[in-house]
Amino acid sequence: MAGILQYSYRWMGWAVLLAFIPAVNSAWAAVPDQADPHFTLSLNGVWEFVLTPTESAFSGETFFQKDFSYEGWKTIPVPGHWELMGFLPPRDGPPGPGAGFYRRQFTIPKGWDNRRYFLRFEGVIGDFQVWVDGRMAGRQPVSSLPGQFEITSLVDHTNEHLVAVRVESARNVNFAETTDLSGIFRDVRLFAVPALCIDDWTVQTEIKGNGESAQVGIVIQLVRVDEGQDWSDIRVNCRLAGPDGATVAEVEIASLEVAGNQATGRASLPVSQPLFWTAETPHLYQLIVELKQSGQVRHKTSSRIGIRQVSIRKGEFLLNGEPIHLRGVNYTEYRPDVGMALREDDWRQDLTLMQQANINTIRVLSGPPHPRFLEICDEMGFYVIGEMPAYLISPATASECILDSSSEDSGARRAQTAMKAESAESILFRDRNHPCLIAWSLGDQPVWDPALRDIVQTVRALDPTRPVLVPGCADPSLPPEVEILAPYNPSPETWKKLARAGRPVIAASHTPALGNAVEGLDEFWQAVREHRTLAGGLLQQFADSLPPGAYPHGVLGSGDYRSNGRDGIINADRTPQIDYWQVRKIYSPVHIEETVKPVHPGRQTIEIPLRNEHDFLNLAALRCRWFLLRDFEPVLERSLLLQLPPRQEMEVALVVDIPDDLPDHEYAIRLEFYDPSERQVTGHAVRLRPRDWDESFLLRLRDLKWDDEFRVVGDAFEIRSQHRDYAFIIQQTTAAWFLRAQDHNVRLITGGPCLRVGRELSFAELRHGPVGEASPLWQPPLLCDLWVDSKQMGKAGHDSFVQSLLVARNPGHPDLVLRAQVDYLFSPFGYCDVRFIFDTEMIHGSFLETGLAFLVPSTLDQVAWLGNGPYPSWPGQEALSSWGMFYINPLNRLQPGNRSHVNVLSFRDANGFGLGILMLDGQVSLEPGSGGTWVSINTAVAGPGNGASATRRPLIADQLAPGQRSAAFRLIPLVRNRYPAVFQNLWNQALKMKNPPIP
């Protein structure tokens, strides 16, 4: 991996690079990662509080004085937001003018004498000022950034001290432009350091040779109170301990660069056979630093670091010299109950959910994350793209937070640019030592402006180890300082075109989920597989900000209640949505495309191709199990050890004995992969079909019984098919269906047929309007007001047939008429075959779904099917669909929508009466309706779109192929205790299932 630093401005010798690491600017000095708990006091808890909607409403000019008296003080918990504590009614949008006033008493613990005291606020939304014992400690005007103030000279010598804080409500202050929350939302703490102390450090790592060694460079900043003291007896000892705790390198810094009361020391620690940090292998070393004076330890601190190196080569984004795939998500530290005041349990829950969905990259929005969040990302193994401030505020329209290139107030622009650069420096110096941080991001969708270049150059100069991207800016003509192109919701064509731009490409947002619509995610990721310069991207976004039914307040950029608050892949309460499982499947680092294998009875070798899409792990790091399933019950289980390097393919050869009963049962191979923590990475089933499956499948009904008294009769009112097990009635004028079991007169179909032309509109479809070029969109979804244009009855051997032509109008456009030919074949063996075909060639408009629908009564509240599931699947959103046997009880727990590749579908009531449906790899839509469930046998289905675009797969009426206009299925009434074997097998297995399986 020699020559890994291939940026021209980074390519330098190690000694030069070490000297280049900037010393810490003490104005932004960070608290060491592992502060001494004996000298740290949390000020979280209950504070006195008063909120003023305007500055004149509260006479608080001297509220920071100890003797200030005001009877209106209330209490508020810190951290927290005053909007979520009942101090303001909910609102949608940024808060208005006003301020919150906080007060709290504290006592400096015993044993802290002769030390320097600091107050640190990890995050406050709003411009805030701090007083201690009546004197100003400082101000932090930039919202959400940490504020740290030395208060050594401010505290008096009494036992009780007062900290007072004034927070202006967040409005147009850097990161808080889009939030409607305010207040001290992160930890507050008091800490003390010795008069001579380690102020901070910077760590950079370089991989040497072919990865057989590494160098850990460290620059340490020391501070002392007395400038006149001698530094000659000061030594700094640096020790590096490996992940197992054993010392791997140690060095003493004796030579210091002194500048007044500050000194800088530099050291390099060699590491042989290093364990590199990656998201897949998050190896962490412990760096322990001791400051000694005259041989005595005066100050000691430590931090966990990772040995890793980011670089770019030939347009590829590399970590440790290898290209990586960023399976990412945009993440906002927000929950409806606590706002942005998340705690460690909240972060760990979210990160665990991400890990279980195979997400390895996070871009944290709306400001820098809590430092503890980054520590957990270091530990668990996540790549993080850190956000820097980039918006400039228009002086002309202060209510808008935009980058205003036309502003005439150039002085204001220069001042804002300087403030952003200073804020970027603050974030960088706080977070720069975290191995999880692999790149810096400037804001969220700023319009490119020359002023941004100044911020980019500031970040580059301060941190030469990480590249910079600007979300939404992906023009290849951008300045070279912007090393990564970061499109926002690129179309598939744009995404693939950017692969030839000569720079790494990371989508700052892609295929945003909206409701359950996330069409195109598979297509996006397939392009990442095919183009090495496409490093991946961030799905928009992780969690809904609104719980179902909630008033839209507390939403970061709330906007439309039905959309922006519903754009996550998990609910606000952290329960996974359907698209969460979709992401888990597509982001899986073990990729298997095979779904069906033709087989024959007897011993044979079944080969299943797979690809190891890990960046660093051999597949041997995962435990693999495979099963031979018969009707979804394991009849054989084996373990596999697969040796497959990263980004390589192989065919897994499995020797299997297939029984002779193959035609009468469902056989499958299922492969499951588990990581060392026993977390399932992926599971995949491959269906085993006989080569003559179409014919053999229908033979499963050979146990149906002939009825000698079967007949089909008709009069002016109805056509009646009479069988010993059922009566099927078709009304002559309306073509309405009624099906009942003769035994106990149980109703099986109570409505229909209806022509399906759509579905309930998703949030994405509501946002983007009618799909397709030939508007209008046909609505409502079901056309049930039909009339019979013609009808014919006859005999075909022992069977009877009915042919009918049904006609319906588009309610919104009565001049548009849809015709469908529906044919029935009634058999004395006890079934009815239904075939239909739509005549759409001469009409205009777009469909979301096409098919024939009928109503199953609510008494048949149990459903089982053999096909894809358990969740709906649409074109462009099919990766989640897995073939299997699925059971839902009661039916109202079923997620409405289309299921593909369905062969058997069955409904039944508590007494065992039911309706069976057979088809050859059909599509079925199930939706709740008045009095029951609408079952639609679909001929064609449009994609659902996503948050950024309408579907790329519209159904244009006059462009439907013949296969998209016709379908066939078989209706079989099910009488208790006399099920045909194919349905008996289905229910025998279905009743063993308590819940839909996790895909």
N, C-alpha and C positions, 0 to 999 in steps of 0.2 A: 504493500500500500504506500510505497514511497511516492512522494509528490502529491499527497492527498489534498493539500491546500492549493487549489488550482486557480483561485481568484488572483488576478494580477496584483491587487493591492495587499494580498495576504501572503504572497509567496516570498518568504524571507527565512533566514536561518533562525534556529531555535533561540540562540542568544539574543539576536535582534528582536525576535518576537517577544521574548520574556521582558526585555527592556521596554518594549512598546506597550505592554499592558499598563493602562493608566492607573495612577494612584487614585485613591478614593477622594472625592470631594467631600470634605467633612460636613458641609452643609446638608448633604443628603445621606450621611452615614447611616447604614442600616444596623439594627440590633443584630448581633450574631445569631445564627440559626438556633443554636442551643444555649440560650441565655441561662445564666446561673440561677436556678430556682430560689436559692437563698436570698437573692437580691432582686427579686421580681415580685411585684404586688399587683394583682388584678384589681382594677377599678370597675369591672363589670358589676352589674347589680342594679339596685334601686337608686335613682337620682331624683332630686327635686326638679320640677319642670313647670314652665308656663309657656303657652303658645300665643302669639299675637298675630292676627291677620294683617295688621299694619304696624309700623314702628310706633305710631302715636297711641296705640291702644293700650300700651303697658308702659308705665313710668319706670323703665328699667335702666336708666342711665348709669346707676351705681349698683346694679344688681350683683356685681362681682365683689363688692365689699363685704367683709365678714359681718358687719353690724347692719347690713341691709335687711329691712323688714317688709314683708309683703304677705298678706293673709291668703292670697289666691294661689299659692304654690300647690301643685299636685305632685304625684309621683309617676315615674315612668321607668320601665326596665331598659337597661342598656346592656347589650346592643338591641336595637329595635328601630322602628319607624313610627313617628307620631301619627301618621295616617292610619296605621293598623292598630293603634291603641285607643281609638275612640276620640281623638282630639280634633279630627276633621271628618266631615262626611265623605263618602267615596266620591271620586271624581275621575273622569276619563280625560287624561291629558296632563301637561305639566302643572304644578301647583302655582298658585298666584303669589303675589308679594307677601312677605311676612317673615317672622323669625321665631325660632324656638330658643328658650333660655334654660340652661341646665346648671345645677349646682350639686356639689357633693363634698362631704367632709372626708378627710383621710388622715391617717397617722403614719408617719415614717417608722418602720419597725426598728426595734433595738438592734444594735450591731451594725447599723448602716453609717456610722459616723465616718467623717473624713473621706467621703465619697462624693461623686458627682451624681446629681439626680436628673432624670429625664422623664418626661411624660410623652407617651406615644399613643396616637390614635390611628388604628389600622385602616379606618375608613369612615368618612363622614360625607353624606350627600348634602352639599351646600357649602357655601363660603363660610368658614368658621374662624372665630377668634377665641383665644384661651387666656384666662387670668388665673393667677395663683396668689392667694392671700392678698387680693386687691391690686396686684400689679400685672401688667400685660406680659404674657409669656410669648405670644406670637400669633401668627395668622396663617392659615392655609386657604388660599382663594380657589384652588383647583379641586373640584368635587371628586370624591372617591379615592383620591390619592392619600397615602399615609401622611400624617403630620407628626413631627417629632420636635420637642421643645426642651431645652435644658432649663431647669428651674432651680439650679443650685443656689443662685444668688437671690431667688425670690422668696424662698420659704423663710418664715420667721422662726423663732426658737420656741414656739409654743408646742404643745402636744398635738393640737388639732389644726389641720390646714384645710383650706378651701380651694377647690378647683371650680371655676365657673366658665361656661362655654356659651357663646352666642352663635347660633347656626341660622344663616339665611336660607329660606326654602330654595331648593335646587331649581334654578331656571337659567339655562344658557351658561352653564359653568362646566365646560369641558366634557367629561364623560356622562354627565347627568342630563344631557339634552332631551332624552326621550323618556325619562322616568317620571312618574307622578308620585314618587316617594321622597322622603327627606329624613334627616336626623342622623344620629350617631348609630351606625348600623353594624359596626365591627368592634372588636375588642379595644378596650382602653387599659393601659397598664403603666405603672410607675416602675422604673428600674434604676439601679445604681451601679456605677462602675468605679474602679479605683482612680485615684488622681493620675496614676500612670496606667494606661490601659491599651488593649488591642481595640482599635476603633472599628476596623473592618478589614476584609480581604477580598481579593479577586483571584479566581482559579481559572486556568486554561489548561487543556490537555491536548497533547499531540501524539498521534500513533506513528510509530517508527517502523521502518523496514516493511516486512510483510505481516505486521501485526504481532510480532514476537516480543516487542517492547513498546513502552510508552514513556512520555515525560509529563509530569504534573508540575506546571508552573504556578507559582503563588506569589502574589504581591500583597504585603501586609502593611497596613497603616497603623501607626502608634501615635497616641496623643498623651501629653502630660500637661498639667496645669501650669507649672513654673517653667517659663522659657529659659531661665538662666541655669537650670540644672545641667549636670554633665551627663552625656549619653554614653560615655565610654564603657560603663559597667553594665550596659543593657545587652541582653542576648535574647534571641527568639528561637525556640526549638519547635520544629515541625515534624510530626510523625504521622505516617500514613499506615493505617491498618486495613487489611483486606476484608472481604465479606465474611471471612471466618474469624475475624478478630485478631489474627496474627499480624505483627508488624512486617511490612514489606519494604518500607523505606523511611529514612530518618535523616534530618539535616539540621544543623544549627546555623542561624543567620547572625553573623557577628558584625557585618558591615552594614551600616544604615545611612540612608540619605536624609540628612537633617535639614529642616527648614523651620526655624523658630520652635514652636512647641509641638511640631509634628515631625515624624520620621517615617521613612519608607524602607522596608526590607524586601529583598527579592530572593527567591530560591527555586531550585529545580529538583524534583524528586524522581529518580528513575524507577521504573517498574518493569520487571521482566515477566513474560508470560501473563500479561494483564487479562483480566476478565472485563470485557467491554460492556458498557451500559447500552441497552436497546430496550424498546418496549416489550420485546419478546424475552429478553434476558436482562432484567433490571438489576444488575449487580451494582452494589453501592459500597464504596470505601469510606472509611472514617478518617477525616483529617483533624488531628488534635494539635492545637497551637498553644504553647506556653510562653509567657513573657517573664523573663527572669531579670532580677536586679541583684547584683552582688551574689549570684548563685541561688537566690531565693525566688520562688515562684510568686509573682505579684498578681498575675491575671492568667486565667486559663479558659479556653473555649474550644468548641469542636463543631464540626458540621459534616454531614454526609455528602459525598461527591460521587460523580460517575465519570469514568474514563470513556469518552466518546468524542467524535469529531464530525462536524457537518461540513460538506463541501459540494461543489457543483463541477461536473465534468461532462463536456460535450452535450450540454443541455439536460443532463440527468441530475436529479436531487439525490445526494448520497449521504449515508451515515456510515462512518467507519469504512469508507471506501466502497460500500455496496449500495445499489439503488434500493429505495424503500417505497412501499405503497402506504399512503396515508388514508386509512379507512376512518374518515373523520366525521365529526358532528360539531355544529355550533352549539355553544352552551352558555346559558345565562344563569348566574347564581341568583335564583329567584324561586320562591314558593308562595302561593297565595296566602298562606297563614302567617308567614314570617317575613315576606318580602325578600330582601337581599341579605337579611341577617341570618344566613345559614351557619350551622355548626358542623363539627367534625362528623357526627353521625349522618347528617344530611349528605355531605360530600361523599362519604364512603358508600352510602346507599346508591347514590347516582353513579359513582365510578364503578361499582360492582355491576350495576345494571348495564353500563356501557361495555364492560369487559365481557359480560355474558352475551352481548350482541356482537362480539368480535370487533368492536370499535377500538381503535388504538390511538386516535388523534383528536385533540380538542382545541377549538378556538374559543376562548372565553370572551364574551361580548360585554359591552357596557362597563368597561373599566378593568383595571388589573385585578386578578383574583386575590383572594386572601393568601398570604404566604404559606399558611398551613396546607391549603389546597395543593399548592405546588409540591410541597414535601410529600404529600400522599401520592401525587402523580409520579414523583421520583421513585417511590417505594413500590407502587403497584405496576408501573410500567406503562406510561402514556406519553405520547408526544404532545407538546403544547405549543401553540402559536400564540405568542404574547401580543396583546393589543397596546399600541401607542396612541396618544391623542393626535388627531389630524384635522378635525373640523376647525374652521375659522368662522367667527360670528359676524354677520353682516351688520355694520354700524347703522345702516339705514333701516333695517328691519330686525331689531334686536330680538324679536320673538322667534326668529328662525335661526336654526343652527346649521349654517351652510358655509361652504367655501365660496366666497363671493369674489370672483376674479374682476368684477367690474367696479369694485368699491373705489370711490375717490379718496377715501381716507387712508392713504398709504401709511401714515404713521400708525394708525390703529392696526392695520394689517401687520406691520413690522412688530408691533408690540405683542399681538396675538401669536405670531409665529415664534417669537422669542419665548413666550409663555409655554407654548406647546413643546418647544425644544427643551426647556428646563424641566417640564413635566416628564418628557421622555427620559431625560437623564435620571430623574428620581426613580422611575420604574425600573430602568435598566440596572442601576446600582443596587436596588433592592433584590432583584430577581436573577441577576446575571449568573450566579453560581449553580443554578438548578440544571442538571443534565436533561430534564424533561423538556426544557425550552429549546426548540430547534430553529425557530425563525421569529422575526418580529413583524407584526402587522400594523399598518397605520390606519387606525380608525375602522369604520365600517361603511363602505361605499362612498368615500369622498370623491368628488370630481377632481380629476388631476389638475393641478395648478402649480406654477413655478415655486410658490411658497412651500409646497410639500417637499420639494427637492432639498430645501434647507434642513427640514426635519430628518429626511432620509440620510443626508450627509452627517448630521449630528449623531444619529444612531450608529451609522457605519464607523465613524471615527471612535466612538466609545466602545463599540463591540465589534471587532473584526472577525468574530468567530461565527456569526449567524447572519444569514441573508435577510433581506427586507422585501416584503410584498405590500402592495396597496390594494385592498379588496375592491373589486369592480374594475380595476385598471388592468387591461390585458392587451393593449395595443403594442405590437412588436416594436413600434417606434419610440416607446418609452425610454428615458435615459438609462444607461447601463447600470446606474446605481440601484435601480429597481430590478433585482436579479431574477425574480420569480414573477411570472404573469399569473394574475389571480382573477379570472373571470367570475362574474356573478350570474348564476343560473344560465350557463351557456346552453344553446341548443345543441343537439347531437352533431350537427354539421359544423358549428363553430368549435365545439370541443375537439373534434378530430382535426380540424384545420389548424388549431393552435399547436398541435403536436409537431408541426413543421416549422415553428417559430424560432427554434434555436435556443430557447430558454426553458428551464423547468416550468411546468404549469401545475398550479394547485388551485382548484376551484374553491373560491372563498365561500360559495354556497352552490349547491347543486340539487336538482330534483327535489325541491322542498315539499315535505309532506303537508297535506292540508286535509283535515279529517283523516280518512283512511286512504286517500289518493296519493300515490307516490309513483305514478307511471314513469317509466324511463330509467329507473335506478339500475336495472340489469344492463341496459344498453350503455349507460354511462360507464359502469364498471368493466364491461367487456372492452371498451375502448382503452381503459387503463391497462388491461392485460396485453393489448396489442401494441401499444406505443410507449416506449421506454421514457419519453420525456413527460408523459402525463403521470404525475406522481400521485394523483388521487384528489381528494377534496373533502369538504365539510358539508355534511347533510344539514339542511335547514329545517327544523332544529331539534334539540333533544326532548324538551318537555313542554307540554301545554302550559300556558300561564293562567288559564281560566279553568276552574272545575266546572263540570256540567251544571248549567242552570245559574251560574254565578253572575252577579252584576259585573260589567267589564271595568273594574277599577283595579289598580295595582298592576297594570299591564305595561310592560316595557314596549312602547310603540303600539298601543292597543288597536286603534283604528276600528275596523269592522269586527263586531262581536263574534260573528260566525267564522272568521278566518284567522286573524292574527293571534287570537288567544287559543286557537285550535291547531297550531302548526307544528306540534311536537310528535314524536313517535312513542311517547308515554304520556299518560294522563297527568294532570297536575298532582294527583294523589300518588303518583309513581307506579301505577299499574300499567303494564305494557299494553299498547294498542296493537292492532293487526300489523301495521307497518313496522313496528319494532321487530317482529319475527321476520318480516320481509328483509329488513336490514341485516339481521343476524344471518340469514341464509346467504345473501349476496356477498356480505363481507367475510364469509367463512374463509379461512386460509387453507382449507382442504376443499378443492373444487371437483365435483363429480357431475357430469352432464347426463350420463346414461340414465334412461328411465324405463326402458323395456328391452328385454332380451328374449329372442325366440329360442325355445328349448324343446327337448323331446324326453320321454321317459327313459330312465337308465343313467349310467355313469357318464359324466361329461365334464369338460373344463369350461368354466364361465369366466370370461375376461372382462373386467370392468376398468376402463381408463379413468385415471384421476391425476390431478396436478397438485403439487405442494406449493401453495402460494405464500408460505412464510418467507420472510426476507432473510432470516438468519438460522432458523431451526430446521434441522433434519427431521423428517417425519418420524424417525425413531424416537423423538422426544414425546410423541403422543402414544397412548395406548389405543389399539384398534381392536374392536370386536366385530365379528360378523355372524349373522344368524340366517338360517334357512327357515322361512316362515311358511306355515300352512294355515290358510285362513287366519293369518296374522297372529298365530301362536307359534313360538319357537319349537322346532323339532330338531334343530341342530345349532350348537353354539361353539364358536372357535375364536381363539385370540390370534392376532397377527402382529408381527414385528416388521414394519416396513422401513427399509433403508432407502430414503429418497431425499437428496439434497434440496435446498430451497430453490424455488422457481423451476423445478424439473417435473417431468411427466413420467408416468409408468402405467402399465396395465397389471392390475391385480388379478392373478389367476387362481380361481377357486375350483377345486375338484368337488363335485356335488353328485349325489345319487338322487335323481328325480323319480318319485314313485309313479306307478302306473295310473293312479287316480288323478293325474295332472289335469285332464279336461274338466273334471267335476269340482275342482277346488282352486283357490287362489294361492299361488306360490310366489314367493318373493325372496330376494336377498337384501338384507339390511346391513349397512355398515355404519358403525358409530365410532367416533374418535373423541378421546378424553385427554385433557392435559394432566400434568402431575398432581394438580389439586382435585382431580376427578370432576372437573367442570366439563360438560359435554361441549365440544367445539362445533361439531356438526353431526347430523344423522341423515342418512339418505337411503331410500328404498328403491330397488330395481325390480320391476315386475317381470316374472317369468311366465311367458305365454307359449302355449303350443303353436306350432306353425300354422295350423288351420283353425286359429282361435275363433274367427267369426262364425264358422259353422258349429264348432264344438260348444261354444257358449250357449247357443240357442237350444242345443240338445239337453241342457240342464232342466228344461221344462218337460222332459219326456214322461214324467210321472203325473202329468195332468190327466184327468179322467173325462172320457167321452160322455156326453149327455144325449140320450136318444130322444128326449123330448124338447131339445133346444129348437127355438124358432125365432124368427124376426118378422114382425108384423107392423103395418103402418095404416094410419087413417088420416083424416084431414087435420088432426090436431097433433099427433106425435108418431114417432117411430119407436117401437119397443123391441129390444133384444131380450128374450126371456131364456134364462138358464137356471138350472137347479140351484146354483150358488148366488146368482145376482140378477138384477133387472137394470138395464141401461136404457134410459129414455132420452130421446132427442126431440125437442119441440119443433114442429114444422115451420112456424113463422119466425121464431127468434133463434133457432138452432141451439137453444139452451140445453145443457147437459144435466142429467140427474142419474146418479149411480147409487144403488143400495144393495146390501147383502140380503138375500132372502131369509136367512136365519136371523131371527130377532129384528128384521127390518132395519138394520143399521145403515145409516147414510154414509156414503164414501166420497161422493162428489156432489156438491150442492150449488155449483155455479159455473158459469163459463159456457162455451169457450169465449175468450176474449183475444183480440189480436194485440200482441205486445209490440209497442213501438218505442218504448223508452224505459226509464227506471226513475226512482226518486233521485232528484238531482243532488249530487255531492256538493260540498263547499267549493271545490275546485270548479265544478261545472257552473255553479251559481256565479262565481267570480268572473269566469271567462265568457259566459254567455253561450249562445248556440254554437255547436261544433260543426265543422265542415263548411265547404264552399257554398252549398246550396241550401241556405236557410229558407224557410224556418225549421226549427227543431220541432218534430212531431211530439205533441203533448196532448192529453195526459198519457202516462205510461201504458195504460190499458184502454183499448177501444172495445167497449162492451155493448154499445148500441149498434147491433148488426142486423142486417136483413139478408134473407136468402134470395139470391138471384136465380138459382136453378138447383134442381135436385134430381138424382136418379138412383133407383134401387135395383138390385139384381142378385143372382146366385153365381158363385164360382166354386163348382164342386159341392162339397158339404158346407162351405162357408157362404155367408151372405155379405153383400157389400152395399154401402151407401156412399154416393158421391154428391158433394154439395159445393156451391160457389157462394162464399160469404163476402159481404161488402160492408165497409165502414168508412165514415168521413173523418177528416181531420177537424176536430171541433174549432180550432183556431183559424182554419182556412177551409171552409165547407166545399170549395171548388176542388179540393184535393181528395180523391177517393182511393182507398186501398182495397184490393181484392185478394182473396186467398181461397184456394181450392183445398177442401178438407175431405179426405177419403177415410171411410171406416170399413174394416173387415172384421166381422163377427164370426167367432169360431165355436163349434160345439164342444171344443176342449176347454172352454171357459176363459177365453181372453178376447180382447178387442185390440186390433192394430189400428193405429191412427197415423196417417201420413198427410202432411200439408205442404203447400208451396205458395209463396207470396208472388204476386204479379206487381213488381216495382219498377219495371223498365220505362213506363210512361208517366211516372209521377216525379215530383221534385221534393226536396227537403232532406233532412238528416235524421237518422235514428240513433238512439243510444243502445237499444237492444231490439231484436226482432224475434218473435216466437209466438207460440200458442199457449194460452194460460187457462187454467181452471182452478176452482176453489175447493180445497179440502176442508171439511168442517173442523172446528176447534176441538171436538171430542177426540180426534186423531192427533193427540198432542205428543206422540213419540215419533221420531224420525231416525232412520238409519239409511246409510247409503254406502255403496262401493264405488269409489272414484277419487277424485282429487279433493283435498280438504286439509284441515277442518274449516278453513276460512275461505271467503270468496276469492276468486281469481278473475282477472280481466287481461286482455291483451296488453302487453307492456308491463304487466304486474303479475307474472305467473311463477316467478322463481319460488315463492313460498308454497305453492301448491304441491302437495306430496300425495301420491296415490296410497290409498288405504281404506279401511273400514271405519266409519264414523257414526256416532250415535249421540243424539241430543234428547234430553228429557228434563223439563218440559220443553216444548218446541219454542216457547218465547225466549229461550236463552240463545237461540240461533242467530248468528250475525247474518242479516239479509244480504243477498247478492248471488252472483253466478258461481256455480261449481262446474268445473270442466272434467272431461273424460269420465263421465258417470256411466256405469253399466247397470247398476241395480239401485233403485230408490224405493223405500217402503215407509208407509205411515201406518200406525196402529193405535188402538185405544187401550184402555186398561183391561178390557175383557178379551183382548187378542184378536178382534176384528180389524181389518185394515185394507190397504190398497197397495198393490205392488206395481212397479213400473220398470220395464226393461228397455234398454237401448244400447246401441253400439257406440261407446265413447261419445255420449251426448253432452250437451250443456244444459244445466238446469238452474233456474233462478228461483229462490224461495224468499217470499216476502209476507209479512203479517198483513192481514186484511180484516175487514169487518166480518166477523163470524167465522174466521178460519185463516188458512194460509193459502196464498196464491202460489201455485206451482206453474212455472213457465218452462216449457221445453223450447229452448232457444235455437234459432238458426244462425244468428250472428250477434256479436257483442262488441261494443266500442270500448276503448280504453277509458280510464277515469280521469286522465290528465293529472296535473299536480299543482302545487301552489303557484308555479310560475307560468304555466302554459296549459292550454286546452289539449285534448287528446291528439296525438299524432296518428291515430287510427280511427278516424270517423267513419260512420256508415252512411255513405251518400246513396240516397234511395235508388237512383237510376244507374248506379255503378256497382251494385252488388253482384258478385259472381253467383252462378247457379247453386254452388254449394252453400252459399250464405242465405239462400232463400227457401230452403226446404229441410225438413227433418221428419223422422219417424220414431214412434215408440209403441210399446205394448202395455196395455192396462190389464191387470190381473187382480180381481177381487180376492182378498185373503180371508178365509173362514177359519176361525180358531180350530186348532187341532188337525187342520187339513192343509197346511201350507205346502206348496211345492218345495222340493229339497233346496233349491237355490235360495229361497227366502227363509227357510228354516235355518240354513247355515248362517245366513246373514244375522238373524235375530239371536241365534245361539251365541254368536260372538259379540254382537252389539250389547246384549244385556250384561255382559261382563265389564263393560266400559262405564265408568262413572262420570267422566268428564272428557271433553275433547282433548286429545293428546297435544303436548307442545310440539310444534313442527321441528 
